[in-house]
Structures are given as structure tokens and as C-alpha cells.
Amino acid sequence: MPTNTKRAWLGRPLAAVVAGGLAGIALLVFSFRDGGLRAAPRIEIGINGVPMGLARDLLLPPHGWTLQLSIAPDPGIGGESPELVLELREERTGMTIEVQDELRPGPGFATLTIPAKLGMREGLVAVRARARFGDGSIAEDWRRLRIRPFQGGPPIGSRQVVHFDFAVDRDGDGRADFEQDLERLGLVSPAHPELAKALAGQVAERALARVVRAYDASDDPNRTGDPRDPVSIRFQLTPALLESERPFTTRICVGGRDPAEPGSVGHVRFDPRNARRAGDECTQDEPAGLFTAELAVYRESVLYREIMAPFDTAAGGAPFDGDPARRELVDRAIAVLGDVLGTLMAHETGHALGLVAPGRPGVGLFGGESGEAYAHAVGPDGATASEASLMDPGRRFRFEELAGASPLGELRFRPLDYAYLRDRVVLQDPRH
């Protein structure tokens, strides 16, 4: 067939999407002047926030993923708008489509979230972007992408629930282990169990808020153009009450000790492709979850000493006994411990949901395949990236990073990991 035949590519006619040409879209004006000279502009295609050179490795679903177009250098405000042409070509048939009025402009980029109505079919698709500037200069880029449907449904569904159980009593003494963890850390005296219970609730609420921030990034790392694009997971401190929710609820316990790995602050089983939708990380025969008392392994941290010294008897302090004059000190400790614990909870939840699948996309998500790096974030060369991310190997983290008090701010998912959590990356089924 002729390559430029006009028809409903990948579906029936699309009045709002298919057009004869894409002209006059005001994407951005990119100019860079140094001594009166303008640097040659460069247009690049990106997918789901993944580094440009990795686009060929992605296996994408028929819809829901995000195409990004960026031009460098960033021009700032003002100037002439380039004429942008975006072309998608189905390599199996040679049929071509041009998209009009669907790109969302943003600072330094424009995005197109592929809609279901486009009807994309399985196979290779060539994507070409061209920007023509007022001075006649042209910038181009192209990528070949592989479209494939989900096998067995997406790994993260809208019904997914994660229950953080702070009430677990592993030792069977009638008290929540987490409350006793705060006593072991020295924050509160065992003589005041009612006070330990109150502080435990405050730390739990602070930790839950940190988890929600991790999975609901406000700046949209995948550049969909949406002001908020959260992961479709509900996090809660209470059990699932509805029978219909229980098959989709993962329970992660917080508190107690791990006799198999003394000193471990937490571990949860890596669940490839989130196959165990109703996982339980609280079993006695294979302890898993978060072990808060072990945060004392960070006692050499400057920040840890700062927040805990007022309660450390060895340093001349005393556990909190409810004295209002010390309320500011205990509030500071609750905030930092809550943020640290919440970061660890977000990390371990990632494992329960399928992060980080070992191997290159689309078999994996650049996760390590052996040793401490197994199911943790690594780069294309197998090495840990220089900038810390939320799914790095646990022993790499410093207390300040877990608390969000480092120059990087709060640890976050890599764009590739975040794309997986939002069902925008398809992993190859190992059975095929």
C-alpha cells in the first residue's frame, strides 16, 4: 500500500486526532544567544521520562504511555514559535498518521499521552518529529517503538490497596510491637505505655503521608502534562474491611525484630509483576516488613544524634514523659522518624509491587540480578547511579537521605520505575 494513504490508522477515522499535517503548533521558542550567535536547536523524542537512548528497549501498551518532545537549549520567554510536525508510521503496513492539536506544551517540552481512541495495534511504530524555525533551520529526531498489549492485565490496578499494619504483635505480649520499638529507641519510657501508644500513632500518620508523596509526585516525573498523575494505589493504616478488597490488599507489618537478619531495618519479598495481589508480609515463619527499632544502626548520623540525644540517657538525656516543655523536641523527633520510616515503607512497597524487575526493558526495569543489587535500581551498565533514588540498595542510603534532609530533598522513584507503577511500561512475560 502507499505509505501516505489517508485512512483510520490503527482504527476508524479520528476527526480530532488525524489531520493532513501538523502546522503552527506553538511548542516553544528555543534560542540561545552568546555573543550574538544562536546555538543550533535540537529536538529529541522521549518516552515515559526514560533517557532518550533507551526508548528502543521499551515495550509499550496500546495506550496510556506518554510521548515527550523537547528542544534544547531552552529559549526562555518570547521569540518565534517553530512549526512542528509529528508523524507516526506503522512499519508493518506503511500506513501513516499525523497528530494535530493533541500536544500539551510545557516548560521545555511538549507531551502527548497516547489515547485509547487512537487504537494502536501490536507491532513496530516509527515516530518522527521535525521542527522548522523562522530562520529556515530544521531540527529532527526519530525513534522506533514496539507496541504490545498487556498480557494478563496491567500489574498495578486501580483496586490495589496497601495496608501498613502498625498494630502487629509478633511476640504475643498483648502490645503493638511498634510502640515497644519507640521505647527501645529511647524516645519514650516503658513506664508510660499510654504515651508510647499516642506517639506511635503520630509517627504512623507522618510515615503514611511520606508514602503518599512518594507515589503521588507533584511534578509529574514522566511529563504527561497533567498537573497530578498519581499511582492508582490506596495506602491505609487500617485493614481492608470489604470482602471485595481483600484479594487486592497487600499487608506490610511495621514493628518487631527480624531474627534471621539482626540489624535489618526492613525487607519485603520482591513480587515480579505484582503477581501476589494479596501479599502478606507478616508471617512468623518468614519474618518480613519494617523493623523500626533497628533504626538505631544510624546512631552515628549527625541528624539522628540531633533528634535523639535529648532522649538518650547515655548522652545525658531522658525519655519523653509528657512534659509540655519538651513537646517541641519530641515533635521534631516524630517528624524525622516518620519521614525516615515512610521512605523505607515506600521502598519496601515498591518491592511488593514488582520493583525493580531485573534486566533491561522490556524484560526488566534495570534492576540488579544478583547479590545486594538484586531487585534494586541499577543503571544500563549494571552500576548504581550516582544520584540516589528510592529503589536503590538499602545499605546505600544515609539517614539524612531517608529523612529528605539531603541536598537532593526527598528520595523519589526513577522515571522508569514511576512509569511502571502507573502502567506505562510493559514487562515481557517470562513465559513467552
C-alpha positions in Angstrom: 0.0 0.0 0.0 1.2 3.6 -0.5 2.8 4.9 2.6 0.9 8.1 2.8 -2.6 6.7 2.1 -5.1 8.5 4.4 -7.2 6.1 6.4 -8.1 5.4 10.1 -4.6 4.2 11.1 -4.9 1.7 13.9 -8.7 2.3 14.0 -11.6 4.1 12.5 -11.5 7.8 11.4 -10.4 10.1 14.1 -11.7 13.6 13.5 -9.9 15.1 16.5 -6.7 13.3 16.0 -5.9 12.5 12.4 -5.2 15.5 10.2 -3.4 16.3 6.9 -0.5 18.0 8.6 0.6 19.3 11.9 1.4 23.0 11.4 1.5 26.0 13.6 1.6 24.3 17.0 3.2 26.7 19.3 5.5 24.3 21.2 8.3 26.6 22.4 10.7 29.0 21.1 14.2 27.9 21.7 17.0 30.4 21.2 20.4 30.6 22.9 22.5 33.7 22.3 26.1 34.1 23.2 27.9 36.9 21.6 25.1 37.3 19.0 25.4 33.6 17.9 22.5 31.2 18.1 23.2 27.6 19.0 21.7 25.0 16.6 18.4 23.8 18.2 17.9 20.1 18.8 14.6 18.2 19.1 14.5 14.9 21.0 11.8 12.2 21.5 11.4 10.7 24.9 9.1 8.0 26.3 7.8 8.0 29.9 10.7 10.0 31.2 13.2 7.3 30.2 16.6 8.6 29.0 16.4 9.1 25.2 18.8 6.4 24.3 16.7 3.7 26.0 13.5 4.2 24.0 14.2 1.3 21.7 14.2 -1.0 24.7 10.7 -0.2 25.9 7.7 -2.4 25.2 4.7 -0.1 25.3 1.0 -0.8 25.7 -1.5 0.3 23.1 -2.4 3.4 25.1 -1.7 5.3 28.3 2.0 5.9 27.8 3.5 9.4 27.2 5.5 10.7 24.3 7.7 13.7 25.0 9.2 16.2 22.6 11.9 18.6 23.8 14.1 21.1 22.1 17.3 22.3 23.5 18.6 24.8 24.5 15.6 26.2 26.4 14.8 29.6 25.0 13.2 31.3 27.9 10.2 33.6 27.2 9.4 35.3 23.9 10.5 34.8 20.3 9.1 33.0 17.3 7.3 29.6 17.5 8.6 26.7 15.4 6.4 24.8 13.1 6.2 21.2 14.5 5.4 18.1 12.5 4.9 14.8 14.3 4.5 11.6 12.3 3.7 8.0 13.4 4.2 5.3 10.9 3.1 1.6 11.3 6.0 -0.3 9.9 4.0 -3.5 9.2 1.7 -1.8 6.7 3.4 1.5 6.0 0.3 3.5 7.0 1.0 6.9 8.4 -0.8 9.2 10.8 -0.2 12.8 11.8 -1.5 14.1 15.1 -3.0 17.6 15.4 -3.9 19.7 18.5 -3.1 16.9 20.9 0.3 18.0 22.2 0.4 19.7 25.6 3.1 22.4 25.7 5.1 22.8 28.9 8.3 24.4 30.1 11.0 22.9 27.9 8.9 20.1 26.4 5.6 19.1 24.9 3.8 15.9 25.6 1.2 13.5 24.0 -0.4 10.9 26.2 -1.5 8.2 23.7 -5.3 7.8 24.0 -7.2 4.6 23.7 -9.2 6.1 20.8 -6.1 6.0 18.7 -6.5 2.2 18.5 -2.8 1.4 18.3 -2.0 -2.2 17.3 0.8 -4.5 18.2 4.0 -4.1 16.2 6.8 -1.7 15.4 6.0 2.0 15.0 8.3 4.7 13.7 8.0 8.1 15.3 9.4 11.2 13.6 9.4 14.7 14.9 10.5 17.8 12.9 10.6 21.4 14.0 11.0 24.2 11.4 12.1 27.6 12.7 11.5 31.0 11.3 15.1 31.3 10.0 14.6 28.2 7.9 16.6 25.9 10.2 15.2 22.4 10.8 15.7 20.0 13.8 14.6 16.3 13.5 14.6 13.2 15.6 13.1 9.7 15.2 12.6 6.5 17.2 11.3 3.0 16.6 8.9 1.8 19.3 7.4 -1.6 19.9 3.7 -1.7 20.8 2.3 -4.8 22.5 -0.9 -5.4 24.6 -0.8 -6.2 28.3 -0.6 -10.0 28.9 -2.9 -10.9 31.8 -3.8 -7.2 32.6 -1.6 -4.4 33.9 0.4 -5.2 37.0 -0.9 -2.2 39.1 -4.7 -2.0 39.1 -7.0 0.8 40.4 -8.2 -1.6 43.1 -4.8 -2.1 44.7 -4.6 -1.5 48.4 -1.5 -1.5 50.7 -2.3 -1.9 54.4 0.6 -0.8 56.8 -0.1 -2.8 60.0 1.3 -0.9 62.9 -0.7 -3.0 65.4 1.1 -6.3 64.7 2.1 -8.2 67.9 4.7 -10.7 66.8 5.8 -11.6 70.3 2.3 -12.1 71.6 2.7 -10.0 74.7 -0.5 -8.1 74.1 1.1 -4.8 73.0 1.8 -3.5 69.5 5.5 -4.1 68.6 5.8 -0.7 67.1 5.0 1.0 70.4 7.8 -1.0 72.1 10.1 -0.1 69.2 9.8 3.5 70.2 10.7 2.5 73.8 13.8 0.6 72.5 14.9 3.7 70.6 14.7 5.6 73.9 12.1 8.1 72.7 9.6 7.2 75.5 9.9 5.2 78.7 8.3 1.8 79.2 6.7 3.2 82.3 4.4 5.2 80.1 2.7 2.7 77.7 -0.2 5.1 77.0 2.3 7.8 75.9 4.1 5.3 73.7 0.7 4.4 72.0 0.0 8.1 71.4 3.4 8.8 69.9 3.2 5.7 67.8 0.0 6.9 66.2 1.7 10.3 65.3 4.7 8.6 63.8 2.5 6.3 61.8 0.4 9.2 60.3 3.6 11.1 59.4 5.1 8.0 57.7 1.9 7.3 55.7 1.9 10.9 54.4 5.5 10.4 53.2 4.5 7.2 51.4 1.7 9.0 49.6 4.1 11.8 48.5 6.4 9.2 47.0 3.6 7.6 44.9 1.9 10.9 44.0 4.7 13.0 42.7 3.5 16.6 42.3 5.9 17.5 39.5 5.0 14.6 37.2 8.3 12.9 36.5 7.0 11.3 33.3 5.9 14.6 31.8 2.4 13.7 30.9 1.3 17.3 31.1 -1.1 16.5 33.8 -0.9 18.6 37.0 -1.2 15.5 39.1 -0.7 11.9 37.8 -0.6 9.7 40.9 -0.2 5.9 41.0 -3.5 4.1 41.4 -2.9 2.6 44.8 -4.6 3.3 48.1 -2.4 3.3 51.2 -4.0 3.0 54.7 -3.3 2.2 58.3 -6.5 0.1 58.7 -7.3 -3.4 57.4 -9.4 -3.9 54.3 -13.0 -4.2 55.6 -14.8 -5.1 52.4 -14.6 -8.7 51.2 -14.2 -7.4 47.6 -11.0 -5.5 48.6 -9.1 -8.3 50.3 -7.9 -10.1 47.2 -6.2 -6.9 46.2 -4.7 -5.9 49.5 -1.1 -6.3 50.4 -0.4 -6.2 54.2 3.0 -4.9 55.4 3.7 -5.1 59.1 5.7 -2.4 60.9 7.4 -3.3 64.2 9.3 -6.0 65.9 12.6 -7.7 65.1 13.8 -10.0 62.4 15.7 -12.9 64.0 17.0 -14.0 60.6 18.7 -10.7 59.8 19.6 -8.7 63.0 20.1 -5.1 62.2 17.9 -5.1 59.2 15.5 -2.1 59.1 13.2 -3.9 56.7 12.7 -6.2 53.8 9.7 -7.3 51.8 9.7 -10.1 49.2 10.2 -9.0 45.6 6.9 -9.9 43.7 7.6 -10.0 40.0 4.8 -8.2 38.1 2.8 -7.8 41.3 1.5 -11.4 40.9 0.6 -11.7 44.6 -2.1 -9.0 44.8 -3.0 -10.1 48.3 0.5 -10.5 49.7 1.1 -10.8 53.4 4.5 -9.6 54.7 3.8 -10.5 58.3 4.2 -14.3 58.6 6.0 -15.7 61.5 7.9 -18.5 59.6 9.4 -15.9 57.2 9.5 -12.5 59.0 9.2 -9.5 56.7 8.2 -5.9 57.0 9.7 -2.9 58.7 11.7 -3.2 61.9 11.7 0.3 63.4 13.9 -0.4 66.5 16.8 -1.2 64.1 16.9 2.5 63.0 19.5 2.7 65.8 22.0 1.5 63.2 22.1 5.1 62.1 23.2 6.3 65.5 26.4 7.8 64.0 24.4 10.1 61.8 24.5 13.8 62.7 20.8 14.2 62.2 20.0 11.0 64.2 22.1 12.3 67.1 20.5 15.7 66.9 16.9 14.4 67.2 17.6 11.5 69.7 20.2 13.0 72.0 17.6 14.7 74.2 16.1 11.3 74.9 19.3 9.3 75.2 20.2 8.5 78.8 23.8 7.8 77.8 24.1 11.3 76.4 22.5 12.9 79.5 19.0 13.0 78.1 15.8 11.3 79.3 12.9 9.6 77.6 9.8 11.8 77.0 7.4 11.6 79.9 4.8 14.0 78.7 6.4 17.2 79.9 4.9 20.1 77.8 8.2 21.9 78.0 9.8 19.1 75.9 7.0 18.9 73.3 8.9 20.7 70.6 11.8 18.3 70.9 9.6 15.2 70.7 7.6 16.7 67.7 10.9 17.1 65.9 11.9 13.5 66.6 8.4 12.3 65.4 8.7 14.3 62.2 12.2 13.0 61.3 11.5 9.4 62.3 8.2 9.4 60.5 9.8 10.7 57.3 12.6 8.1 57.5 10.2 5.3 58.2 7.8 6.5 55.4 10.7 6.4 52.9 11.5 2.9 53.9 7.9 1.9 53.7 7.7 3.4 50.2 10.8 1.4 49.2 9.5 -1.9 50.5 6.1 -1.4 49.0 7.9 -1.0 45.7 9.3 -4.5 46.0 5.8 -5.9 46.8 4.5 -4.3 43.6 7.3 -5.6 41.3 10.1 -3.1 41.6 12.8 -3.4 40.4 12.5 -6.1 37.8 16.0 -7.3 36.9 17.2 -6.8 33.4 16.9 -4.3 30.6 13.5 -3.0 29.4 11.1 -4.6 28.5 12.2 -7.8 30.2 13.1 -5.8 33.3 13.5 -2.2 34.6 17.2 -2.0 35.1 17.2 -3.9 38.3 20.2 -5.8 39.6 20.2 -9.5 39.0 22.4 -10.8 42.0 23.6 -10.0 45.4 22.6 -6.9 47.3 21.7 -5.2 44.0 19.0 -7.9 43.2 15.7 -6.2 42.5 17.2 -2.8 43.2 17.8 0.1 40.8 21.0 -0.1 38.7 22.0 1.7 35.5 22.3 0.3 32.0 25.9 -0.7 32.8 24.8 -2.6 35.9 26.2 0.1 38.3 24.3 2.1 40.8 23.6 5.6 39.5 25.5 8.5 41.1 22.3 10.2 42.2 20.3 8.3 44.9 16.8 7.1 44.0 14.1 5.4 46.1 14.7 1.9 44.9 18.5 1.8 45.4 20.0 -0.9 47.5 19.1 -0.2 51.1 22.6 -0.1 52.5 23.4 2.8 50.2 21.0 5.2 52.0 22.2 7.6 54.6 19.9 8.7 57.4 19.7 12.2 56.0 18.6 10.9 52.6 15.9 8.8 54.1 14.7 11.9 56.1 14.7 14.0 52.9 17.2 16.3 54.6 20.0 15.9 52.0 20.6 18.5 49.2 18.5 16.2 46.9 15.5 16.5 49.0 13.1 13.5 49.4 14.2 10.3 47.6 12.0 9.6 44.6 11.4 6.9 42.0 13.3 7.0 38.8 11.0 8.0 35.9 11.2 4.4 34.6 10.1 3.0 37.9 7.3 5.5 38.2 6.2 4.7 34.7 5.9 1.0 35.6 3.8 1.9 38.7 1.4 3.9 36.5 1.1 1.0 34.0 3.0 2.9 31.3 5.7 0.3 30.8 5.0 -3.3 29.8 7.3 -6.1 31.0 7.8 -9.1 28.9 6.1 -12.2 30.3 9.0 -14.6 31.2 6.8 -17.5 29.9 6.8 -16.1 26.3 
